[in-house]
Amino acid sequence: METIILSGAYSPIPTPFYENGYIAYDEFSANIDKWCKTSLSGLLVLGSNGEFTYLSRDEKLMTLKTARQVIPKDKLFIAGTGCDSTKITLEFTEQAANIGADCVIIITPMYYPSKMDDNAMIKHYLYLAEHSPLPVILYNMPANTGVDLSAEVVIELSNHPNIIGIKDSSGNIVKTGNIISGMSKDFSFLAGSAGFFYPSLVMGASGGIMALGNIAPEQCYNIYNYTKNGEHEGARNLQLKILAANAAVTTRYGVPGLKVALDWIGYYGGPPRSPLSKISEEQQGLLRSMLAKGGIISAEI
């Protein structure tokens, strides 16, 4: 299996829909082509921003197939294959491998959160790592799943040769440090949000998979590049500048806000899939001011 180095800025791309709820595959391809012309190291398809929980199995497969046709080989193609069942996750992972994904990212099972203790998580991920035809990235998103992978579990899993990294969206910088100080040298820590990208890089993260990368790929890459080159003042200033913009398209307005922002910058955003709802005109005004403050778009419509 070819060694994959996880470094730089990655984007968890949205799945675009028409007003009737059908997936806009042509627009999806056009968006991917634009992202792949930026400094992003690769794309995550079927992540949280891809509304993966709202897609049928057939839609997920077609979305991965569409992405594979457009993503060039010099950009990493990460497929989100996590399901609540270990068996179904493995089946979907095998299908992603057949389609041509480079690696998979697997979110924690979530429907029975009180039962997803350390032993359950270790058993789940080790089984997948042993049987997956592709390298595995752990995905910790406690705000959405109610499950938070402990530092001890991540460190133990980092020793498996087929588990190559983690996307951690918890934002717990102390835990980040604990993981990085104890993880295997071949394991990569990826920040799960641009809101704590620079602090994570300073602690030893190798990159990030960030929603803001969809609308500000160069800013996200520049934070990485500044830090890598020891230009900490530039990285710190840029980190502070994008904080409000990042919050606007994550915790504040989420996927619906991100899709509006994509429309503004010349990509196809379109509507979210129900039951998610479009943001109001008043919210759009606030969103625009936050993005303008971050230097991502003009304040004028």
N, C-alpha and C positions, 0 to 999 in steps of 0.2 A: 504494500500500500504506500503510495507517495506521501512523503512528509508534507504536512500543511503547516505553515507558519502564520499564526494569527497576529497581525499587527496593522496599525493604521485606523482609519475611520470607515465604518461600515454603516449601511442604511437598512433598516427594517421597512421594506417598501409597502405602501398601501395596496390593497386590491381595489381597482376602480369598478364602479357600478353605474349602469344607466338608471334613469328615474324609475324604470319598471322593475328594478332589482336584479336584472341580469348582469353578468360580468362583462365589462367592456374590454374584451381581449385585445382589440386593435390598439386602443388607447393605452392599454397596459404595456404592449410592446413598444409603443412610441416613447412612453415614459422611461422604460428601462434603457432604451437607446440613449436618451439624454443623460441619465444618471451615469451610464458607463463611459461617458465622455468627460466626467469630472475626476477629481483626485481620490474618489472613494476606492477602497481596496476590494470591495465586493458588496453583494446585496443579500439580504435575508428575505426570502419569500415565504409567506405564511407564518409570519410572526404576529405579535399582538396588534401591530398597526395594519397587518393584512387581514384583520377581522376573521382569523382562521376558524374561530369557534362558530361562525355563522355560515361556513361553507360546507356543502355536502362532500362526500369522498370523491365523487366524480369531478366536482368543481375544483377540488384541491389538486387532483391529478392533472387536469387540463391547465390549471394555473402554473404548475411546475413545468409542464411540457412547453407552454408558451414562453416562459422565462428562459428555459434552456436554449430555445431557438435564437434568443437575442443576446444573452449574456456572453461576452467573449471569453475565451479561455484564460486571458490574463486578469480577469476579475473573479473573485471567489464566489461561487454559487452555493449559498447555505439554504437548505430546505428545512422548514419547521415541520417536524413529524410527530410531535408529542401528542399522545392521547391518554385517556385515563387508564386504559388497560395496557399492561406490558405487552401482551400478545398482539394487540391491534397496533400498538406503536411500532413493534418490530415489523409487522406486515407492511405498514405504510413506509417505514424506513427502507425496506427492500424495494418497494415500488419507486421510491425517490432515487435509489441507486440505479435502477434500470432506466430511469429517465435521464440520468446523467448529472445529478447533483454532485458537488464536490465533497460535502460533508453535511451532517444534520445537526440541528439544534433541538433539544428535547426539553420542553417545559415540564415542571413537576406535575404529577397527577394531582387533581384538585377537588374532586367531588366529595371525597370523604376526608377532609383536611385533618380531623382529629386523629385519624388512623395513620396518617402519613408521617410516622416518626422516623428517627434516624435509621433504624433497622429496615423499615420498608423502603426508604429511599436508596439505601446501599444495595439491597437486593434487586430493586427495579433497575437501577442504572448499571450495575455489574452484569446482569443478565443481558441487557441491551448491548453493552460494550463487547461482551463475548461473542454475540451473534450478529451484530451489525456489520454489513459489508462496507460501511462508510465510517470515517471518524466521527465521534460524538462530541458535541458541545453541550454542557449543562446549561439550563436556563432557569434562573431564580427570579420570580416576579411575585413576591408575597402580597403586594397591594391588590393584585387581581386574583390570586389563587388561594390566599389564606395559608399557604405553605411556605416556610422559609427554611431553605437548606442551611444547616449549621456549618460553621467553619470547619468543625471536625469532620463532618461528612464530606465536604468538598475536598479537604486535604487528603482523606483516605482515597476518594475516587480519583484524585489527580495522579495517583501512582499507576493506574491502569493505562497501558500504552495506547488503547483505542479511545480514551477520553482525553481530548486535547485542550479543553478550555472551559471557561464558564462565562456566560453573560449574566452579570449580577445587577439587577435593577433595584435592589433594596436601598441603595444610597447610604448604607452604614459604613462609614469610612474606617471606623475602628475594626469592624469585621473584615473589611477589605485588607487592611494591614495584617490581620491574623492569618487570613488565607494566603496572602502573598508570601509571608514569612515562612509558612509551613508547606506550601505546595511543591510538587515535583518540579524540577528544573525544566522539564519538557512541556509543562502545562502553562496555558496562557489565561490571564485574567483580563476580561473585557468589561469596561464600564457600560452599564445599561442605559445611561442617560447622559446627554451633554451637560446637564446641570452639575454633575460632579466629575466631569471628564478630566480636567487638569489635576485636581487633587488625587484622583485615582492613578494617573500617569506618574505623578511625583512619588506615589507609594510603590510603584513598580508594575502597574498595569501596562499591557503591550498595545492597547487600543481600546476602541469602544464601538458598540452597536447602538446607534442613537437615532431616535425619531427626527431630531432636528437635522440630521444628515440629509433628509429628503428635500428640505428647502434651503439649507445652508451647508452644502457639502464642503465647500472650500473653507468656510470658517471652522468647521469641525476638524478638517484635515490640518489646518494651520495650527490649531491648538496642539495637535499631536506633533507636528513637525517642529514647532517652536520648542516644545519640551524636549524632544529627541535631540535637538541641536544645542540644548542648554540655554536657550533664549527665554528665560523664565518670565521676564517682565512682559514680553510680548504675549506669551501664553496666558499669563495671569490677567492682563488687561482684556484680552479677547474673551476669556472665560467670564469675567464680570460683565462684559458688554452683552453677552447672549443669554444671561440668566433669565430675564423676563420673557424673552422670545421662546426659550425652551419650555418654561413653565406653561406658556400659553398653548403650546401644541402637545402638551403631555397632561399634567394634572388638571389644568384649568378647562380647556376645551377639547382635549383629546383628539381622537381620529376625525370627528366632524370638523374641528378647527383646522387640523392639518390639511384636510382635503380642500377647504376653502383657500388656504394659503397656497396650495399647489396650483389652483386655478389662477391665482393672482400672478404667479411667476412664470406662467406659460406652459405648465404641465396640465394634464387632465386630472382633476381632483374628483369632481362629481359628488354625488350624495353618498352618505354612509348607508349601510344596509340596515333595515328595520330589525330590531327596535331602536337602534341608535337614530337620533334625529339631527337635522341640520341646526346650526346655530342661528340665532336671530340676527337681525340687522344691527341691533345695538351691540350685541356680542361681537359681530364682525368689525364694528368700529373700534372696539377695545382691542381686539386681536390685531388689527392693522397698526394701531399705535405702538403695541408691544413689539411687533416685528420691525417697525420703522426704527424704534429705539435701538434695536439690535443691529441695525444697518443691513437688514435682509431685504426689505422692500422700501419703496417710497411711501411717505405719509399721505401723499395725494392719490386719489383713485383715478 
